[in-house]
Amino acid sequence: MRRLRTLIAAGAMTIAGLTSTALAAGDAPLPPAQTWAHGGVNSFLSFFKGYDYASVQRGFQVYKEVCSACHSMHLLSYRNLHDIGFTEAEVKAIAAAQEINDGPNDQGEMFTRPGLPSDRFKNPFPNKQAAAAANGGKAPPDLSLIVKARAHHEDYIHALLTGYTDAPAGFELSPGANYNKYFPGHAIAMAQPLYDSGVTYTDGTAATIDQQAKDVTNFLAWAAEPKLEERRRVGMMVILFLVFFAGIMYAAKRRLWSEVH
Amino acid sequence: MAHAPQSNFENPVVNWIDQRLPIFTMMNKEYGSFPTPRNFNYFWNFGALAMFVLVTMIVSGIFLAMHYTNNTLYAFDSVERIMRDVNWGWMIRYIHANGASMFFIVVYIHIFRGIYYGSYKAPRELLWIFGVIILLLMMGTAFMGYVLPWGQMSFWGATVITNLFSAIPVVGESIVTLLWGGFSVDNPTLNRFFALHYLLPFVLLAVVVLHVAALHITGSNNPLGVEPKGPQDTLPFHPYYTTKDIFGLTVFLIFFASFVFFAPNLLGHPDNYIPADPLVTPAHIVPEWYFLPFYAILRSITFAISLPFTDVVLIPAKLGGVLAMFGSIAILFVLPWLDSSPVRSARFRPIFKWWVLLCLVPAFFMLGYAGGKPAEQPYVLIGQLGTVMYFAFFLLLPIIGRIEKPLPLPASIANPVLGGNAATAK
């Protein structure tokens, strides 16, 4: 038993060591920890937590009305919106509101048509070069995985969206750049995207900057890890089974070995 | 039936097969009645665990390969398609990604056990050497596997690590071009890495077969390090160790599943969810955690080695780092001959025991810590200290074996095991 304890201690030490690996650098302060209904995409102790779908839906509205002017989400299809509570008719309507370039048709011509649920989210720019040209030389990042692709995940996205302030005295801000407290290096090309009542929520929620930031972060978290709830649900069953089975095996082993000890 | 003994299985089908190809006899001999020291502790579970993880990796990997697209334009998105649209794809990928980490955790503990209990000593030197070859193959396979999702860390990790070979004098640059299949990490690199990532696990499996075959010739070492002297010292592998291994496996699976289902990205790096971009270098390029100790050794050679009192550089810093890094694995090959003590188990070696626990083990953790930090002080110093401790551990073993006075060895395994707690309570 003592040796088993040593093993467990060694394992814990290993994990503690591993997770201290260098992540995002820079002089930006740590993003303040927020409370997320789903606990966070990378949160370990959130076994039973799931997304706040009302917030995720509001977040989709923020993405659609604000972010999608510049940011693509090319890993998502309109049909995926079904998973966050939109009905099939709503998904069809959301998709059909977009003009999608398709083709070539039988005559070899490109054409446009209304979007279908099977289409990927429409890219605001025809190609990467156009996106870069329209945004000071650097294409805005695709948002499909942004929550998993940044250290501190949801907290960072929320902090970034709410972190616009005036540059402190003496801070040299190049033309076209904006000051953000939480962006590494502080000079960010993206202008402040969210304003109080910048969107109008249909469910009556007050659209403060903070609320919009939370909602869109929830939406982006879902977009980055859409299988989070299934993963945790299956995980609970797997762990329950394994604990049960470990008990059986331990009893079997004890009983068997009692003959020879 | 000139060579095979007559089979005596009750099932006529089994009997029929066994008389023509005695696989059932073999299985019974090697995994049924196989005499195994009776005094294993739980450290002896880790060989079986490693075998289990290897099979898990191969099986999950084959399913991933069915859906993965091996092209720089599509690789990243094809992995995301597995995560989103392939049935249970997210689980298969998280099992595979975390399985790599599990493999290294298990194998590092397995190696620690081998060192602590002197399992590399005669007559098990070849068994040990096969093990080191397995470690090397694992490292190559894992490194190339991490490149396949074609994220930022995939790309830049591949660039940094393959560039190491350019430090080799004269032929270095040509080797790098050969590895890349061009003049930078690009589509040909990804193609050959995928091919090799699929191939190497089967080579690894073949070496594992040799490793296990050699084990079954010499028999297992045990915590006391004294050879079994008769049937009173051993137990049949089945049911005693099959039961114990399955119990250990289940506990390990709880640990494994906790990562897969509740923290699948904890051991990864956020940057690898950004598609590879040759024009944007990440702020810190770090390899996967299991390479960090070796990465720290590589980076701790920050100085060139010159002819004394001249400016003639014999070994530039980069080459020195590469040599130290490969040396840190190569030295494992000669460990059986560096250790001059005839006593195997650290339990009876008062100096060696603390030499392992206070020099080798801290060195490994210090190196792992320093390897994950940026190349600045104090991390460089911690890495350098770790490097010195790591190599000192091996290089001073011949002296330790000579000056150490081992404790008296038990007469046999059965004696201390059955004769009370005197020896086992340690």
Interface residues (C-beta under 8 A of the other chain):
Chain A: R3 L4 L7 A10 G11 M13 T14 G17 L18 T19 S20 T21 A22 L23 A24 A25 G26 V41 N42 F44 L45 S46 F47 H74 L75 N80 P141 S144 L145 K148 A149 R150 A151 H153 P184 A224 P226 K227 E230 R231 R232 V234 G235 M236 V238 I239 L242 V243 F245 A246 M249 Y250 A252 K253 L256 W257 V260
Chain B: R38 N41 Y42 F43 D77 E80 M83 R84 W90 M91 Y94 I105 I109 L235 P239 Y240 T243 K244 I246 F247 T250 V251 L253 I254 F255 A257 S258 V260 F261 F262 A263 P264 N265 L266 L267 H269 P270 D271 Y273 I274 A283 H284 V286 W289 L292 F365 G368 Y369 G372 K373 P374
